[in-house]
Amino acid sequence: MVTQAQAISWRLFAGREECITEIMPDYQWEMVKNKEQTPEHTHVLVDLGFVITSRYGTEANKAAVDFNVYGPTGNSVHKEDAVSETEIAVTAEGGQGPWRACFRVSKGQILRPSVIVKISYFTVNSMSMVGTNFEWQRNSAAGGETPEAVDPKHLGTIEQVEEVTQGLQRLDYYLMNVTNEQRYLYARTVRHLRTAESTYSRTFGYMILICSTIVLASFAQVMGVRMMFKNNRRGLII
């Protein structure tokens, strides 16, 4: 059980952009509103760390994503391309949130059906509270608060967890089938397009050759007729 956007992991498919959101803690926001005249323009510190791996947790240096961090108004505050692992600390102006971190499989990795995004941490703090007891830290409860106790009765049973796991495995199997089918259809379309382009090139060249032959034959006929009716040859023809 985590109270922050950390220790999150999910599978990101090529061709899709997926985002996670985070907001400034309520207790910080209340303090900012009481202190700042324009709290929606207060300075915040956005901390984000993540690792990208392949589906089975290998080839971390080959799996990469493009990611963008957006403020509450939708403005981009940070952007990087082809990243496999990074930790950033970005200062920006904005309100409580939501702040978004959006990920997309890099263009150079578009043939890779999916990657695994592992978020190490994602926090949003008011700059005036960084370094104080009110800072929302990465691996501890914010502002000295203690996480609420979890009642085991509210947790799923082993049978429910197994059922969910089996459902996810079936979903993963179906998604892989759809991905492979789409890749096959794309390859077949590209092959048909290249065949059509090759046929068009040959047909166009053949048409140019025929037209050139007709023009040359017509020109030869015109020149032959003109030579027959020249003055110096008219007597010979009579």
Long-range contacts (C-beta under 8 A, 24 or more apart in sequence): 1-147, 1-150, 3-141, 3-142, 3-147, 4-121, 4-122, 4-123, 4-136, 4-138, 5-119, 5-121, 5-122, 5-123, 6-119, 6-120, 6-121, 6-122, 6-123, 6-138, 6-139, 7-119, 7-120, 8-118, 8-119, 8-122, 9-116, 9-117, 9-118, 9-119, 10-116, 10-117, 11-55, 11-114, 11-115, 11-116, 11-117, 11-172, 12-65, 12-103, 12-104, 12-105, 12-114, 12-115, 12-116, 12-117, 13-105, 13-113, 13-114, 13-175, 13-179, 14-105, 14-109, 14-110, 14-111, 14-112, 14-113, 14-114, 15-105, 15-110, 16-104, 16-105, 17-102, 17-103, 17-104, 18-102, 18-103, 18-104, 18-117, 19-70, 19-100, 19-101, 19-102, 19-103, 20-100, 20-101, 20-119, 20-122, 21-97, 21-98, 21-99, 21-100, 21-101, 22-97, 22-98, 22-99, 22-101, 22-122, 22-123, 22-124, 23-96, 23-97, 23-98, 23-99, 23-124, 24-95, 24-96, 24-97, 24-124, 24-125, 24-126, 24-136, 25-136, 25-142, 25-143, 26-96, 27-134, 27-142, 27-143, 28-125, 28-126, 28-129, 28-134, 28-136, 28-143, 29-95, 29-96, 29-126, 31-126, 31-129, 31-134, 32-96, 32-126, 32-128, 35-128, 39-95, 39-96, 40-72, 40-94, 40-95, 41-93, 41-94, 41-95, 42-93, 42-94, 42-95, 42-126, 42-127, 42-128, 43-91, 43-92, 43-93, 43-126, 43-127, 43-128, 44-91, 44-92, 44-93, 44-94, 44-99, 44-124, 44-125, 44-126, 44-127, 45-89, 45-90, 45-91, 45-124, 45-125, 45-126, 45-127, 45-130, 46-77, 46-78, 46-88, 46-89, 46-90, 46-91, 46-92, 46-99, 46-123, 46-124, 47-87, 47-88, 47-89, 47-121, 47-122, 47-123, 47-124, 47-125, 47-138, 48-86, 48-87, 48-88, 48-90, 48-101, 48-119, 48-121, 48-122, 49-86, 49-87, 49-88, 49-119, 49-120, 49-121, 49-122, 50-85, 50-86, 50-117, 50-118, 50-119, 50-120, 51-84, 51-85, 51-118, 51-120, 52-83, 52-84, 52-85, 52-115, 52-116, 52-117, 52-118, 53-115, 53-116, 53-118, 54-112, 54-115, 54-116, 55-113, 55-114, 55-115, 55-116, 57-116, 60-84, 60-85, 62-109, 63-109, 63-112, 63-115, 63-116, 64-105, 64-106, 64-108, 64-109, 64-115, 65-103, 65-104, 65-105, 65-106, 65-109, 65-115, 65-117, 66-103, 66-104, 66-105, 66-106, 66-107, 67-101, 67-102, 67-103, 67-104, 68-101, 68-102, 69-99, 69-100, 69-101, 69-102, 70-99, 70-100, 70-101, 70-102, 71-99, 72-96, 72-97, 72-98, 72-99, 81-106, 82-106, 82-108, 87-120, 91-127, 97-124, 99-124, 111-183, 113-176, 113-179, 113-180, 113-183, 114-179
